[in-house]
Amino acid sequence: MSKLLIIHAHPDFDSKTSASLHVLNYFLKVYKENHSKDEVIETINLYEDEVPLLDKNVLSAWRKQSEGTELTSQEKEITDRMSEILKQFKSADKYVIVYPLHNFNIPSKLKDYMDNIMIPRETFKYTETASDNGRRSVGLLNDGRSMVVIQASGSIYTNHDYYTEVEYSHKFLKSMFHLIGIEDFEIIRVQGTAILDRNEVLQKGYEEAEEQALKLAAK
């Protein structure tokens, strides 16, 4: 039985007007229509569910864990929650992330989430020697998992101009997921919502969503 995890990183998570959420809903509609009913679909809402950030409490807890000393009740509560998030992520084999672009990058809560799953010896490990390309790490989730990202933006970032380089979100996510072994990475860009006809933007997003949903449903 396969498992799809929806990583919901939209601050206005119940918006009725969000372009990225419209495309997500269409993606899920197509996906469910074309996949067996034994599929497990879970959602983590990064702006509603608790997602610990890397603060002094987490750093203190990690230090104590490495030393084998007892954690405070607050530290244990935080690390237990981080373990739950990591366990949920590792239990899935398909992923969909949805978010709006914030200042050319991912929303802050999504960065916090990444810090909860980018854990050495859990999702990747360091090696003693470098590979031919100089890499000294190995992804531990290299068992054929798939990732689809749905990203909305007011402007367009695929014109090979200055802003193409400034928009860093997909570069960050793609490189981080490749690092942990997830190399099947696709992005659906719902872009130009502030400058183009909204219906045309959505239609293009729906077409790309259908294509990616059918591909993911077939796996």
MOWOGI-V282818 format. One line per field, one symbol per residue. psi: psi as a letter, one per 30 degrees, with the letter a starting at -180 (. if undefined). burial: b if it has 24 or more other C-alpha atoms within 12 Angstrom, else e. A space follows every 10 residues. Layout:
psi->???
burial->???
This chain:
psi->klkkkjjjhk eifgkffkee eeeeeeeeee eefgllfgkk klkkjfgelk jkljafeeee eeeeeffglk lleeeeeeee eeeeeeeeef flfkkkkklk kjhgalleee eeeefffikk gefllklell aeggkglkkf hhgglkkkkj kkkeakgggh aefeeejfee eeeeeeeeeg fjfjkkkjji lgffflkeee eeeeeeeeee eeeeeeff.
burial->ebbbbbbbbb bebeeeebbb bbbbbbbbeb beeebeeeee bebbbbbeee bbbbeeebee bbeeeeeeee eeeebeebbe ebeebbebbb ebbbbbbbbb bbebbbbbbb bebbbbbbbe eebbeeeeee eeeeeebbbb beeebbbbbb bbbbbbbeee eeeeeebebb eebbebbbbb bbbbbbbbbb bbbeeeeeee bbebbbebbb bbbeebbee
